[in-house]
Amino acid sequence: MLSSVKKGWLWVLALLAAGVVAFRNDDRLFEIARNLDIYATLYKELNTYYVDDINPNKVIKTSIDAMLESLDPYTVYYSEDDIEDFMTLTTGKYNGIGALVNSANGKYTVMMVYEDTPAEKAGIRIGDEILKIDDVDVSARRGMDSGKLLKGQTGTTVKLTVKRFGHPTPIDIVVGRDVVKVTNVPYYGMLNEEVGYIDLKDFTATAAKEVQNALMELKGKGMKKLILDVRDNPGGLLDMAINISNFFIPKGKEIVSTKGKITDWNKKYVAMNAAIDTDIPLVVLTSSRSASAAEIVAGVIQDYDRGVLIGQRTYGKGLVQTTRDLSFNTKMKITTAKYYIPSGRCIQAIDYSLRNEDGSVAKIPDSLTTAFKTANGRTVYDGGGVLPDIVIERERFSPISNALGSKRLFFDYAVKYHSEHATIKPAKDFELTDAEYRDFVKWLADKDYDYTTQVESDLAELEASAKQEKSYDVLESQFKALKAKLSHNKENDLQIHKKEIKALLEEEIVKHYYLEKGFKEASFRNDPELKAALELFGDMSRYNSILKGSR
């Protein structure tokens, strides 16, 4: 009698063979069936003869991921194990405790506790190192996904054993799991008597409602001008982008259209509702990581000359994905169309590979782009994200600041500071004294961190070129002298870049007391895009001239 595995293979091969016969008269379908046949027989031989046992789930998923990766970065397969993560992305909800845990160097550390979640209510702190989850020793299990152990059905509990700075022995904390809502608008408020601010970080199913609530509350507080921040927003649901754009665009105006291979899916979306406010002066902040739905909102505002965009060129994702159900409770998010904003342009980057280190779109030759016009006749271009009306170069931190951040020394010192100070001033007002900064510098003395300055990097390249061209021996003494002069000094750099380092440390410390909202408020003091927006609102003649295209 044949085994069930052999029967399964015979059934697959028989089906594929039938497909070959059925599709023989159609070259393309024949090629599909032929390659599926090759794939099935290849896996059969691999499974039978490979020296070690093969995990079918892992191997097949690897092959699927590789196939989809050859198409575009956004067509993605979700196995049954990944469905919960997929649902979190689309709904903004999951069952868990509401803490972000990072795994590094064999330690599982709480990096963020979200407001009004079971984790916050139970007293979990940023900086707590998780040793056990329900008596499972996670410290001994490298590479384990701790998130799967923390998640669970509403009403169940999980016991965490944590190591907390300043406590001699581990602490047991029982946390009740509940529905955790990942908010799309983590912060909104009044920056001064006139200017309101909304930080829009995602486009899940409740994004429009959250923005609407924030708008109405801020208008009730006397808001006369608005800054909408979509920096680093990766996008999300198309209908949320349409609804949010509609808040500022009159009913009946086109917001976006989609065009794909299947003509039935080609659609034009218009503003279906009365706008909340079509007149309030508006600034939209963008970054190189503003993508997809965030780009639709920014592009619509620009195309209708409804507001001024400030920041960096956006990511350049002009593609629409549709979720398709597959067998065995799996799904695929597949690119089905391109979207076009009101001017008629598609902001999809021409080449996925043409990216700068920060993810931004690389310079695109003018010959490859097409010019379009906004409602007021301003010229805008396709092919590479949305270019803001006022471009602010993305802030680049000094090498020493990057090193302190990457080694988590800002974070570790903030944990220490939090344990030694029960309270601090409100987030907007908190500043370290010079004495406290000196304490931080002293604390760094025995810490392991290093970095390479740009000048040192350039000198190393020059030295390598000299060696390649056989001229190093002649220049060796000069190179050594230059190295000695240019070699960075940590103590000096900590003073030279004191303002920058101090600001980053203050933001990190505030986060440990006031969580995400406090971190945002603390960042306002050192936010170049926000400062540019406030300056523009202080010069409304310039604001209006930009929108009229007369600057």
One Martini backbone bead per residue (centre of mass of N, CA, C, O) as a GRO file, in nm:
protein
  551
    1MET     BB    1   0.099   0.035   0.021
    2LEU     BB    2   0.070   0.361  -0.002
    3SER     BB    3   0.173   0.635   0.112
    4SER     BB    4   0.065   0.951   0.176
    5VAL     BB    5   0.303   1.093   0.043
    6LYS     BB    6   0.297   0.941  -0.229
    7LYS     BB    7   0.009   1.011  -0.297
    8GLY     BB    8   0.052   1.315  -0.305
    9TRP     BB    9   0.257   1.318  -0.537
   10LEU     BB   10   0.082   1.177  -0.749
   11TRP     BB   11  -0.141   1.390  -0.748
   12VAL     BB   12   0.031   1.634  -0.833
   13LEU     BB   13   0.148   1.510  -1.095
   14ALA     BB   14  -0.122   1.448  -1.230
   15LEU     BB   15  -0.226   1.739  -1.231
   16LEU     BB   16   0.012   1.858  -1.391
   17ALA     BB   17  -0.019   1.677  -1.639
   18ALA     BB   18  -0.301   1.774  -1.708
   19GLY     BB   19  -0.214   2.064  -1.747
   20VAL     BB   20  -0.025   2.020  -1.983
   21VAL     BB   21  -0.244   1.922  -2.178
   22ALA     BB   22  -0.446   2.163  -2.151
   23PHE     BB   23  -0.195   2.393  -2.217
   24ARG     BB   24  -0.047   2.328  -2.491
   25ASN     BB   25  -0.193   2.568  -2.670
   26ASP     BB   26  -0.057   2.748  -2.442
   27ASP     BB   27   0.241   2.870  -2.385
   28ARG     BB   28   0.219   3.004  -2.106
   29LEU     BB   29   0.065   2.777  -1.953
   30PHE     BB   30   0.270   2.561  -2.019
   31GLU     BB   31   0.509   2.690  -1.865
   32ILE     BB   32   0.380   2.683  -1.591
   33ALA     BB   33   0.333   2.374  -1.574
   34ARG     BB   34   0.626   2.287  -1.625
   35ASN     BB   35   0.752   2.435  -1.375
   36LEU     BB   36   0.581   2.294  -1.162
   37ASP     BB   37   0.683   2.015  -1.227
   38ILE     BB   38   0.978   2.069  -1.164
   39TYR     BB   39   0.937   2.156  -0.872
   40ALA     BB   40   0.805   1.895  -0.766
   41THR     BB   41   1.039   1.700  -0.844
   42LEU     BB   42   1.261   1.842  -0.694
   43TYR     BB   43   1.141   1.815  -0.409
   44LYS     BB   44   1.120   1.510  -0.407
   45GLU     BB   45   1.426   1.455  -0.431
   46LEU     BB   46   1.515   1.621  -0.190
   47ASN     BB   47   1.342   1.475   0.027
   48THR     BB   48   1.471   1.186  -0.029
   49TYR     BB   49   1.813   1.254  -0.059
   50TYR     BB   50   1.881   1.436   0.148
   51VAL     BB   51   2.088   1.415   0.421
   52ASP     BB   52   1.870   1.587   0.554
   53ASP     BB   53   1.614   1.700   0.702
   54ILE     BB   54   1.324   1.869   0.580
   55ASN     BB   55   1.157   2.170   0.614
   56PRO     BB   56   0.884   2.247   0.438
   57ASN     BB   57   0.800   2.526   0.539
   58LYS     BB   58   1.076   2.666   0.510
   59VAL     BB   59   1.150   2.600   0.214
   60ILE     BB   60   0.894   2.703   0.072
   61LYS     BB   61   0.902   2.992   0.182
   62THR     BB   62   1.174   3.064   0.060
   63SER     BB   63   1.081   3.030  -0.236
   64ILE     BB   64   0.853   3.235  -0.228
   65ASP     BB   65   1.014   3.483  -0.139
   66ALA     BB   66   1.208   3.479  -0.383
   67MET     BB   67   0.995   3.516  -0.601
   68LEU     BB   68   0.873   3.789  -0.494
   69GLU     BB   69   1.144   3.952  -0.486
   70SER     BB   70   1.159   3.962  -0.813
   71LEU     BB   71   0.940   4.188  -0.833
   72ASP     BB   72   0.864   4.334  -0.543
   73PRO     BB   73   0.863   4.466  -0.211
   74TYR     BB   74   0.517   4.426  -0.175
   75THR     BB   75   0.506   4.128  -0.240
   76VAL     BB   76   0.350   3.912   0.006
   77TYR     BB   77   0.386   3.638   0.226
   78TYR     BB   78   0.151   3.469   0.459
   79SER     BB   79   0.165   3.271   0.693
   80GLU     BB   80  -0.001   3.140   0.952
   81ASP     BB   81   0.206   3.263   1.164
   82ASP     BB   82   0.163   3.573   1.029
   83ILE     BB   83  -0.136   3.672   1.061
   84GLU     BB   84  -0.127   3.846   1.317
   85ASP     BB   85   0.064   4.059   1.199
   86PHE     BB   86  -0.121   4.137   0.965
   87MET     BB   87  -0.361   4.235   1.139
   88THR     BB   88  -0.205   4.461   1.279
   89LEU     BB   89  -0.142   4.628   1.020
   90THR     BB   90  -0.460   4.676   0.947
   91THR     BB   91  -0.599   4.732   1.248
   92GLY     BB   92  -0.409   4.798   1.512
   93LYS     BB   93  -0.443   4.506   1.652
   94TYR     BB   94  -0.386   4.313   1.961
   95ASN     BB   95  -0.301   4.040   2.170
   96GLY     BB   96  -0.166   4.170   2.482
   97ILE     BB   97   0.049   4.418   2.666
   98GLY     BB   98   0.216   4.676   2.539
   99ALA     BB   99   0.524   4.590   2.445
  100LEU     BB  100   0.858   4.658   2.352
  101VAL     BB  101   1.087   4.402   2.243
  102ASN     BB  102   1.440   4.349   2.259
  103SER     BB  103   1.698   4.165   2.088
  104ALA     BB  104   2.027   4.157   2.255
  105ASN     BB  105   2.283   3.978   2.359
  106GLY     BB  106   2.066   3.775   2.503
  107LYS     BB  107   1.858   4.011   2.550
  108TYR     BB  108   1.533   4.116   2.694
  109THR     BB  109   1.415   4.440   2.622
  110VAL     BB  110   1.237   4.712   2.724
  111MET     BB  111   1.171   4.992   2.503
  112MET     BB  112   0.844   5.003   2.531
  113VAL     BB  113   0.555   5.163   2.676
  114TYR     BB  114   0.221   5.176   2.638
  115GLU     BB  115  -0.043   5.358   2.674
  116ASP     BB  116  -0.300   5.212   2.831
  117THR     BB  117  -0.180   4.929   2.916
  118PRO     BB  118  -0.106   4.646   3.077
  119ALA     BB  119   0.194   4.715   3.120
  120GLU     BB  120   0.154   4.988   3.261
  121LYS     BB  121  -0.045   4.892   3.487
  122ALA     BB  122   0.174   4.671   3.600
  123GLY     BB  123   0.478   4.827   3.588
  124ILE     BB  124   0.626   4.832   3.343
  125ARG     BB  125   0.958   4.906   3.226
  126ILE     BB  126   1.182   5.073   3.083
  127GLY     BB  127   1.462   4.836   3.087
  128ASP     BB  128   1.352   4.577   3.133
  129GLU     BB  129   1.465   4.247   3.192
  130ILE     BB  130   1.377   3.949   3.051
  131LEU     BB  131   1.391   3.619   3.188
  132LYS     BB  132   1.078   3.537   3.214
  133ILE     BB  133   0.801   3.340   3.063
  134ASP     BB  134   0.625   3.146   3.232
  135ASP     BB  135   0.909   3.003   3.324
  136VAL     BB  136   1.058   3.078   3.068
  137ASP     BB  137   1.393   3.082   2.976
  138VAL     BB  138   1.500   3.335   2.764
  139SER     BB  139   1.812   3.369   2.818
  140ALA     BB  140   1.860   3.060   2.687
  141ARG     BB  141   1.706   3.176   2.405
  142ARG     BB  142   1.823   3.229   2.121
  143GLY     BB  143   1.607   3.377   1.879
  144MET     BB  144   1.356   3.423   2.022
  145ASP     BB  145   1.006   3.497   2.009
  146SER     BB  146   0.871   3.683   2.256
  147GLY     BB  147   0.601   3.789   2.135
  148LYS     BB  148   0.447   3.512   2.130
  149LEU     BB  149   0.440   3.489   2.450
  150LEU     BB  150   0.291   3.767   2.508
  151LYS     BB  151   0.079   3.675   2.344
  152GLY     BB  152  -0.290   3.662   2.372
  153GLN     BB  153  -0.572   3.615   2.511
  154THR     BB  154  -0.820   3.766   2.638
  155GLY     BB  155  -0.787   3.723   3.001
  156THR     BB  156  -0.513   3.646   3.015
  157THR     BB  157  -0.196   3.557   3.160
  158VAL     BB  158   0.141   3.686   3.243
  159LYS     BB  159   0.460   3.595   3.368
  160LEU     BB  160   0.716   3.817   3.471
  161THR     BB  161   1.072   3.809   3.486
  162VAL     BB  162   1.264   4.082   3.613
  163LYS     BB  163   1.534   4.303   3.552
  164ARG     BB  164   1.613   4.581   3.764
  165PHE     BB  165   1.743   4.865   3.806
  166GLY     BB  166   1.842   4.869   4.153
  167HIS     BB  167   1.768   4.563   4.187
  168PRO     BB  168   1.885   4.276   4.340
  169THR     BB  169   1.620   4.129   4.248
  170PRO     BB  170   1.394   3.978   4.092
  171ILE     BB  171   1.074   4.041   3.928
  172ASP     BB  172   0.731   3.971   3.962
  173ILE     BB  173   0.489   4.004   3.685
  174VAL     BB  174   0.145   4.032   3.635
  175VAL     BB  175  -0.021   4.016   3.313
  176GLY     BB  176  -0.295   4.124   3.142
  177ARG     BB  177  -0.450   4.049   2.866
  178ASP     BB  178  -0.529   4.250   2.569
  179VAL     BB  179  -0.644   4.482   2.368
  180VAL     BB  180  -0.416   4.634   2.146
  181LYS     BB  181  -0.381   4.968   2.039
  182VAL     BB  182  -0.241   5.105   1.757
  183THR     BB  183  -0.179   5.419   1.714
  184ASN     BB  184  -0.188   5.673   1.464
  185VAL     BB  185  -0.211   5.910   1.699
  186PRO     BB  186   0.022   5.971   1.944
  187TYR     BB  187   0.000   6.293   1.872
  188TYR     BB  188  -0.158   6.601   2.000
  189GLY     BB  189  -0.153   6.971   1.970
  190MET     BB  190  -0.053   7.280   2.097
  191LEU     BB  191   0.213   7.501   2.021
  192ASN     BB  192   0.014   7.742   2.032
  193GLU     BB  193  -0.250   7.957   2.004
  194GLU     BB  194  -0.275   7.864   1.676
  195VAL     BB  195  -0.102   7.594   1.653
  196GLY     BB  196  -0.146   7.280   1.532
  197TYR     BB  197  -0.076   6.919   1.602
  198ILE     BB  198  -0.028   6.616   1.392
  199ASP     BB  199   0.066   6.274   1.446
  200LEU     BB  200   0.101   6.058   1.164
  201LYS     BB  201   0.200   5.700   1.169
  202ASP     BB  202  -0.066   5.569   1.028
  203PHE     BB  203  -0.309   5.338   0.819
  204THR     BB  204  -0.536   5.222   0.971
  205ALA     BB  205  -0.877   5.171   1.031
  206THR     BB  206  -0.861   5.446   1.248
  207ALA     BB  207  -0.724   5.702   1.128
  208ALA     BB  208  -0.953   5.900   1.050
  209LYS     BB  209  -1.085   5.919   1.328
  210GLU     BB  210  -0.836   6.028   1.479
  211VAL     BB  211  -0.797   6.285   1.310
  212GLN     BB  212  -1.078   6.402   1.354
  213ASN     BB  213  -1.064   6.427   1.660
  214ALA     BB  214  -0.818   6.612   1.665
  215LEU     BB  215  -0.932   6.842   1.498
  216MET     BB  216  -1.179   6.913   1.676
  217GLU     BB  217  -1.022   6.968   1.936
  218LEU     BB  218  -0.835   7.193   1.823
  219LYS     BB  219  -1.060   7.382   1.730
  220GLY     BB  220  -1.175   7.411   2.024
  221LYS     BB  221  -0.880   7.557   2.106
  222GLY     BB  222  -0.822   7.767   1.847
  223MET     BB  223  -0.735   7.670   1.581
  224LYS     BB  224  -0.572   7.830   1.272
  225LYS     BB  225  -0.334   7.618   1.239
  226LEU     BB  226  -0.167   7.336   1.057
  227ILE     BB  227   0.025   7.041   1.147
  228LEU     BB  228   0.107   6.762   0.939
  229ASP     BB  229   0.264   6.453   1.036
  230VAL     BB  230   0.431   6.207   0.794
  231ARG     BB  231   0.680   6.113   0.910
  232ASP     BB  232   0.768   5.784   0.877
  233ASN     BB  233   0.520   5.692   0.713
  234PRO     BB  234   0.435   5.375   0.560
  235GLY     BB  235   0.133   5.344   0.563
  236GLY     BB  236  -0.169   5.172   0.405
  237LEU     BB  237  -0.482   5.243   0.375
  238LEU     BB  238  -0.648   5.385   0.119
  239ASP     BB  239  -0.917   5.488   0.254
  240MET     BB  240  -0.768   5.663   0.464
  241ALA     BB  241  -0.636   5.861   0.266
  242ILE     BB  242  -0.900   5.963   0.146
  243ASN     BB  243  -1.041   6.064   0.406
  244ILE     BB  244  -0.817   6.261   0.499
  245SER     BB  245  -0.814   6.436   0.246
  246ASN     BB  246  -1.122   6.519   0.271
  247PHE     BB  247  -1.088   6.720   0.513
  248PHE     BB  248  -0.946   6.942   0.282
  249ILE     BB  249  -1.144   6.848   0.049
  250PRO     BB  250  -1.384   6.880  -0.155
  251LYS     BB  251  -1.657   6.761  -0.262
  252GLY     BB  252  -1.586   6.569  -0.571
  253LYS     BB  253  -1.292   6.545  -0.562
  254GLU     BB  254  -1.016   6.417  -0.675
  255ILE     BB  255  -0.768   6.193  -0.528
  256VAL     BB  256  -0.763   5.897  -0.674
  257SER     BB  257  -0.611   5.660  -0.902
  258THR     BB  258  -0.636   5.329  -1.057
  259LYS     BB  259  -0.398   5.108  -1.239
  260GLY     BB  260  -0.427   4.791  -1.414
  261LYS     BB  261  -0.466   4.484  -1.564
  262ILE     BB  262  -0.747   4.487  -1.432
  263THR     BB  263  -1.005   4.682  -1.531
  264ASP     BB  264  -1.206   4.648  -1.286
  265TRP     BB  265  -0.977   4.798  -1.091
  266ASN     BB  266  -1.025   5.060  -1.224
  267LYS     BB  267  -1.017   5.366  -1.032
  268LYS     BB  268  -1.208   5.643  -0.896
  269TYR     BB  269  -1.146   5.875  -0.629
  270VAL     BB  270  -1.359   6.065  -0.428
  271ALA     BB  271  -1.495   6.303  -0.243
  272MET     BB  272  -1.777   6.213  -0.031
  273ASN     BB  273  -1.742   6.454   0.169
  274ALA     BB  274  -1.749   6.696   0.372
  275ALA     BB  275  -1.539   6.910   0.474
  276ILE     BB  276  -1.391   7.037   0.753
  277ASP     BB  277  -1.137   7.216   0.607
  278THR     BB  278  -1.053   7.448   0.330
  279ASP     BB  279  -0.875   7.705   0.484
  280ILE     BB  280  -0.670   7.613   0.663
  281PRO     BB  281  -0.364   7.644   0.729
  282LEU     BB  282  -0.115   7.416   0.577
  283VAL     BB  283   0.124   7.169   0.697
  284VAL     BB  284   0.341   6.918   0.556
  285LEU     BB  285   0.536   6.663   0.685
  286THR     BB  286   0.830   6.513   0.539
  287SER     BB  287   0.999   6.208   0.434
  288SER     BB  288   1.186   5.937   0.312
  289ARG     BB  289   0.958   5.749   0.489
  290SER     BB  290   0.726   5.846   0.324
  291ALA     BB  291   0.449   5.631   0.235
  292SER     BB  292   0.203   5.589   0.026
  293ALA     BB  293  -0.052   5.712   0.191
  294ALA     BB  294   0.123   5.957   0.272
  295GLU     BB  295   0.167   6.046  -0.028
  296ILE     BB  296  -0.121   6.102  -0.099
  297VAL     BB  297  -0.179   6.326   0.098
  298ALA     BB  298   0.057   6.510   0.014
  299GLY     BB  299  -0.011   6.518  -0.294
  300VAL     BB  300  -0.295   6.638  -0.273
  301ILE     BB  301  -0.220   6.899  -0.126
  302GLN     BB  302  -0.032   6.993  -0.358
  303ASP     BB  303  -0.217   6.971  -0.616
  304TYR     BB  304  -0.435   7.180  -0.468
  305ASP     BB  305  -0.291   7.398  -0.298
  306ARG     BB  306  -0.364   7.348   0.026
  307GLY     BB  307  -0.051   7.325   0.095
  308VAL     BB  308   0.263   7.296   0.259
  309LEU     BB  309   0.566   7.135   0.198
  310ILE     BB  310   0.795   6.987   0.447
  311GLY     BB  311   1.128   6.848   0.377
  312GLN     BB  312   1.145   6.544   0.221
  313ARG     BB  313   1.157   6.330  -0.005
  314THR     BB  314   0.977   6.078  -0.073
  315TYR     BB  315   0.987   5.738  -0.130
  316GLY     BB  316   0.815   5.607  -0.382
  317LYS     BB  317   0.498   5.467  -0.350
  318GLY     BB  318   0.274   5.384  -0.634
  319LEU     BB  319   0.139   5.123  -0.501
  320VAL     BB  320  -0.106   4.863  -0.503
  321GLN     BB  321  -0.252   4.649  -0.257
  322THR     BB  322  -0.381   4.312  -0.245
  323THR     BB  323  -0.565   4.082  -0.065
  324ARG     BB  324  -0.516   3.724  -0.075
  325ASP     BB  325  -0.655   3.423  -0.041
  326LEU     BB  326  -0.536   3.122   0.076
  327SER     BB  327  -0.453   2.833   0.167
  328PHE     BB  328  -0.435   2.749   0.495
  329ASN     BB  329  -0.450   3.044   0.615
  330THR     BB  330  -0.331   3.220   0.386
  331LYS     BB  331  -0.148   3.504   0.239
  332MET     BB  332  -0.149   3.775  -0.015
  333LYS     BB  333   0.034   4.058  -0.102
  334ILE     BB  334  -0.055   4.230  -0.406
  335THR     BB  335   0.037   4.390  -0.684
  336THR     BB  336  -0.226   4.562  -0.894
  337ALA     BB  337  -0.136   4.877  -0.891
  338LYS     BB  338  -0.144   5.215  -0.974
  339TYR     BB  339  -0.117   5.544  -0.854
  340TYR     BB  340  -0.301   5.863  -0.901
  341ILE     BB  341  -0.289   6.187  -0.872
  342PRO     BB  342  -0.457   6.473  -0.966
  343SER     BB  343  -0.225   6.562  -1.179
  344GLY     BB  344  -0.134   6.249  -1.294
  345ARG     BB  345   0.077   6.138  -1.108
  346CYS     BB  346   0.338   5.903  -1.042
  347ILE     BB  347   0.551   5.833  -0.752
  348GLN     BB  348   0.699   5.604  -0.848
  349ALA     BB  349   0.983   5.461  -0.850
  350ILE     BB  350   1.166   5.368  -1.117
  351ASP     BB  351   1.391   5.237  -0.916
  352TYR     BB  352   1.434   5.037  -0.646
  353SER     BB  353   1.763   5.057  -0.633
  354LEU     BB  354   1.743   5.380  -0.618
  355ARG     BB  355   1.906   5.429  -0.318
  356ASN     BB  356   1.974   5.560  -0.038
  357GLU     BB  357   2.076   5.495   0.280
  358ASP     BB  358   1.792   5.631   0.398
  359GLY     BB  359   1.575   5.548   0.145
  360SER     BB  360   1.591   5.749  -0.058
  361VAL     BB  361   1.565   5.896  -0.349
  362ALA     BB  362   1.736   5.913  -0.610
  363LYS     BB  363   1.860   6.075  -0.857
  364ILE     BB  364   1.668   6.188  -1.133
  365PRO     BB  365   1.652   6.223  -1.444
  366ASP     BB  366   1.475   6.444  -1.634
  367SER     BB  367   1.430   6.244  -1.882
  368LEU     BB  368   1.248   6.040  -1.679
  369THR     BB  369   1.049   6.273  -1.642
  370THR     BB  370   0.728   6.429  -1.572
  371ALA     BB  371   0.531   6.702  -1.615
  372PHE     BB  372   0.313   6.879  -1.392
  373LYS     BB  373   0.005   7.028  -1.262
  374THR     BB  374  -0.136   7.224  -1.057
  375ALA     BB  375  -0.405   7.415  -0.990
  376ASN     BB  376  -0.196   7.682  -1.005
  377GLY     BB  377   0.055   7.581  -1.208
  378ARG     BB  378   0.251   7.410  -1.079
  379THR     BB  379   0.545   7.227  -1.095
  380VAL     BB  380   0.551   6.870  -1.124
  381TYR     BB  381   0.673   6.532  -1.052
  382ASP     BB  382   0.758   6.220  -1.136
  383GLY     BB  383   0.933   5.910  -1.031
  384GLY     BB  384   1.013   6.026  -0.701
  385GLY     BB  385   0.808   6.121  -0.534
  386VAL     BB  386   0.759   6.394  -0.310
  387LEU     BB  387   0.834   6.727  -0.346
  388PRO     BB  388   0.886   6.971  -0.157
  389ASP     BB  389   0.861   7.315  -0.124
  390ILE     BB  390   1.042   7.272   0.139
  391VAL     BB  391   1.374   7.190   0.179
  392ILE     BB  392   1.507   6.969   0.430
  393GLU     BB  393   1.770   6.848   0.553
  394ARG     BB  394   1.855   6.577   0.691
  395GLU     BB  395   1.949   6.498   0.989
  396ARG     BB  396   2.293   6.482   1.100
  397PHE     BB  397   2.481   6.306   1.299
  398SER     BB  398   2.732   6.252   1.477
  399PRO     BB  399   2.943   5.993   1.526
  400ILE     BB  400   2.913   5.990   1.838
  401SER     BB  401   2.604   5.977   1.849
  402ASN     BB  402   2.574   5.716   1.685
  403ALA     BB  403   2.739   5.540   1.880
  404LEU     BB  404   2.566   5.583   2.136
  405GLY     BB  405   2.308   5.470   2.007
  406SER     BB  406   2.404   5.183   1.899
  407LYS     BB  407   2.506   5.109   2.209
  408ARG     BB  408   2.280   5.211   2.414
  409LEU     BB  409   2.373   5.459   2.609
  410PHE     BB  410   2.132   5.637   2.634
  411PHE     BB  411   1.946   5.419   2.744
  412ASP     BB  412   2.112   5.322   2.992
  413TYR     BB  413   2.121   5.599   3.133
  414ALA     BB  414   1.814   5.639   3.156
  415VAL     BB  415   1.770   5.402   3.343
  416LYS     BB  416   1.946   5.512   3.570
  417TYR     BB  417   1.806   5.785   3.607
  418HIS     BB  418   1.523   5.675   3.675
  419SER     BB  419   1.616   5.520   3.939
  420GLU     BB  420   1.726   5.814   4.076
  421HIS     BB  421   1.448   5.959   3.965
  422ALA     BB  422   1.121   5.996   4.031
  423THR     BB  423   1.124   6.290   3.900
  424ILE     BB  424   1.030   6.535   3.651
  425LYS     BB  425   0.980   6.749   3.442
  426PRO     BB  426   0.820   6.835   3.198
  427ALA     BB  427   0.895   6.760   2.879
  428LYS     BB  428   0.921   7.062   2.769
  429ASP     BB  429   1.125   7.145   3.035
  430PHE     BB  430   1.342   6.940   3.020
  431GLU     BB  431   1.682   6.966   3.161
  432LEU     BB  432   2.008   6.935   3.173
  433THR     BB  433   2.263   6.988   3.353
  434ASP     BB  434   2.595   7.035   3.356
  435ALA     BB  435   2.643   6.831   3.582
  436GLU     BB  436   2.488   6.596   3.448
  437TYR     BB  437   2.662   6.582   3.197
  438ARG     BB  438   2.923   6.513   3.349
  439ASP     BB  439   2.818   6.244   3.455
  440PHE     BB  440   2.788   6.115   3.179
  441VAL     BB  441   3.081   6.135   3.092
  442LYS     BB  442   3.190   5.969   3.330
  443TRP     BB  443   3.023   5.709   3.265
  444LEU     BB  444   3.169   5.666   2.975
  445ALA     BB  445   3.473   5.598   3.033
  446ASP     BB  446   3.417   5.254   3.043
  447LYS     BB  447   3.295   5.250   2.763
  448ASP     BB  448   3.208   5.073   2.460
  449TYR     BB  449   3.314   5.300   2.205
  450ASP     BB  450   3.318   5.380   1.851
  451TYR     BB  451   3.450   5.577   1.568
  452THR     BB  452   3.419   5.737   1.239
  453THR     BB  453   3.512   5.986   1.070
  454GLN     BB  454   3.505   6.136   0.769
  455VAL     BB  455   3.803   6.211   0.760
  456GLU     BB  456   3.912   5.929   0.832
  457SER     BB  457   3.782   5.786   0.592
  458ASP     BB  458   3.921   5.951   0.368
  459LEU     BB  459   4.211   5.881   0.453
  460ALA     BB  460   4.189   5.574   0.414
  461GLU     BB  461   4.136   5.590   0.111
  462LEU     BB  462   4.394   5.738   0.036
  463GLU     BB  463   4.586   5.522   0.149
  464ALA     BB  464   4.489   5.290  -0.034
  465SER     BB  465   4.562   5.431  -0.302
  466ALA     BB  466   4.866   5.459  -0.246
  467LYS     BB  467   4.920   5.153  -0.227
  468GLN     BB  468   4.817   5.083  -0.513
  469GLU     BB  469   5.028   5.310  -0.647
  470LYS     BB  470   5.312   5.289  -0.490
  471SER     BB  471   5.324   5.574  -0.282
  472TYR     BB  472   5.339   5.524   0.029
  473ASP     BB  473   5.640   5.534   0.112
  474VAL     BB  474   5.671   5.843   0.053
  475LEU     BB  475   5.392   5.919   0.245
  476GLU     BB  476   5.395   5.794   0.533
  477SER     BB  477   5.465   6.033   0.723
  478GLN     BB  478   5.222   6.209   0.644
  479PHE     BB  479   5.002   6.011   0.729
  480LYS     BB  480   5.082   5.992   1.029
  481ALA     BB  481   5.046   6.294   1.090
  482LEU     BB  482   4.748   6.313   1.010
  483LYS     BB  483   4.639   6.100   1.201
  484ALA     BB  484   4.722   6.243   1.462
  485LYS     BB  485   4.550   6.505   1.405
  486LEU     BB  486   4.258   6.352   1.324
  487SER     BB  487   4.222   6.198   1.562
  488HIS     BB  488   3.989   6.125   1.768
  489ASN     BB  489   3.834   6.270   2.068
  490LYS     BB  490   3.607   6.198   2.297
  491GLU     BB  491   3.623   6.433   2.495
  492ASN     BB  492   3.604   6.654   2.282
  493ASP     BB  493   3.340   6.559   2.138
  494LEU     BB  494   3.157   6.588   2.396
  495GLN     BB  495   3.189   6.907   2.370
  496ILE     BB  496   3.138   6.984   2.075
  497HIS     BB  497   2.851   6.792   2.091
  498LYS     BB  498   2.676   6.869   2.339
  499LYS     BB  499   2.401   6.971   2.236
  500GLU     BB  500   2.322   6.713   2.083
  501ILE     BB  501   2.364   6.499   2.307
  502LYS     BB  502   2.181   6.629   2.520
  503ALA     BB  503   1.918   6.616   2.356
  504LEU     BB  504   1.910   6.304   2.319
  505LEU     BB  505   1.914   6.238   2.621
  506GLU     BB  506   1.658   6.388   2.703
  507GLU     BB  507   1.462   6.228   2.525
  508GLU     BB  508   1.521   5.953   2.656
  509ILE     BB  509   1.443   6.020   2.945
  510VAL     BB  510   1.152   6.115   2.900
  511LYS     BB  511   1.043   5.840   2.795
  512HIS     BB  512   1.058   5.695   3.084
  513TYR     BB  513   0.818   5.887   3.197
  514TYR     BB  514   0.620   5.979   2.917
  515LEU     BB  515   0.674   5.836   2.677
  516GLU     BB  516   0.570   5.904   2.363
  517LYS     BB  517   0.465   6.192   2.418
  518GLY     BB  518   0.718   6.301   2.558
  519PHE     BB  519   0.917   6.252   2.330
  520LYS     BB  520   0.783   6.447   2.132
  521GLU     BB  521   0.800   6.708   2.303
  522ALA     BB  522   1.113   6.703   2.335
  523SER     BB  523   1.172   6.727   2.014
  524PHE     BB  524   1.079   7.021   1.940
  525ARG     BB  525   1.348   7.186   2.005
  526ASN     BB  526   1.499   6.983   1.758
  527ASP     BB  527   1.307   7.069   1.489
  528PRO     BB  528   1.348   7.180   1.172
  529GLU     BB  529   1.067   7.143   1.039
  530LEU     BB  530   0.899   7.277   1.260
  531LYS     BB  531   1.042   7.550   1.252
  532ALA     BB  532   0.973   7.609   0.953
  533ALA     BB  533   0.666   7.609   0.991
  534LEU     BB  534   0.648   7.840   1.201
  535GLU     BB  535   0.785   8.051   1.022
  536LEU     BB  536   0.576   8.043   0.794
  537PHE     BB  537   0.329   8.123   0.976
  538GLY     BB  538   0.480   8.409   1.029
  539ASP     BB  539   0.461   8.423   0.685
  540MET     BB  540   0.188   8.443   0.490
  541SER     BB  541   0.294   8.561   0.226
  542ARG     BB  542   0.477   8.323   0.165
  543TYR     BB  543   0.271   8.100   0.174
  544ASN     BB  544   0.093   8.214  -0.062
  545SER     BB  545   0.319   8.230  -0.281
  546ILE     BB  546   0.374   7.930  -0.300
  547LEU     BB  547   0.082   7.843  -0.393
  548LYS     BB  548   0.094   8.047  -0.650
  549GLY     BB  549   0.394   8.042  -0.779
  550SER     BB  550   0.552   8.346  -0.695
  551ARG     BB  551   0.855   8.297  -0.572
   0.00000   0.00000   0.00000
